[in-house]
Amino acid sequence: MVEFDEQLRHLVTQACGNPPGSPQRQKLLTQIIRLSAKKLWRESTPYYQDALQQTWLYFCRNICEGLTGQKYDPTYGSVITWLNAYLKRRLQDFYLNQNKEQATTVPMRVRQSKSGDSSDLIDPVENLAATPETPPILEELEMWVKTDPTGELRSTCIKGRPDVNCQVLILKRLPPEASWKELSEEFKLAIPTLSSFYQRQCLPRLRKFAESEGML
């Protein structure tokens, strides 16, 4: 494990030695993500993938420059320790917010709910565009969703609601992600309906793309 930690530290040093957005940095960051993914904390909660997605975006934004949080400091601990600490905080947030949502939701619907969060009601696309230095991996992901080269994301939608498709929901869930409560109000659909569709249809496609690009 010590050798592995040293390998990651070396890759981080190399990555941060290259300019933001450069192909060299992107290649090294994806390599770090691929290696780290096998060592991260895992659990079977329904909101785990959402928390993991937030963790990778936090990694891209703060491993070198500290754009949205404190820059990674190797004296604090290994890369895995740093990532796991953030991932567990996000999981705790999801858990607390799910319980809070359950306390204010009709019981029948609560039992079906997949997840909930308390993100600010902000347009995620506008905020992504306003970010001074959008991480290259996030840029690549956003570009793939927006262009939807095969049309699969647009055509995969909730039955009878072509306006609520994978393209729309993935963009809405990119940081700073819209909450399920906000999306429920916007689309006039129950939170369990939206969350279940996202888990079953959107996340597998998102994961497949990330794997094909070496992000996972």
Secondary structure as GFF3:
##gff-version 3
##sequence-region A 1 216
A	DSSP	alpha_helix	2	16	.	.	.	ID=ss1
A	DSSP	alpha_helix	23	37	.	.	.	ID=ss2
A	DSSP	alpha_helix	48	62	.	.	.	ID=ss3
A	DSSP	alpha_helix	79	103	.	.	.	ID=ss4
A	DSSP	alpha_helix	107	112	.	.	.	ID=ss5
A	DSSP	alpha_helix	124	130	.	.	.	ID=ss6
A	DSSP	alpha_helix	136	147	.	.	.	ID=ss7
A	DSSP	alpha_helix	152	155	.	.	.	ID=ss8
A	DSSP	beta_strand	157	158	.	.	.	ID=ss9
A	DSSP	beta_strand	161	165	.	.	.	ID=ss10
A	DSSP	alpha_helix	166	173	.	.	.	ID=ss11
A	DSSP	alpha_helix	180	187	.	.	.	ID=ss12
A	DSSP	alpha_helix	191	197	.	.	.	ID=ss13
A	DSSP	pi_helix	198	202	.	.	.	ID=ss14
A	DSSP	alpha_helix	203	212	.	.	.	ID=ss15
###
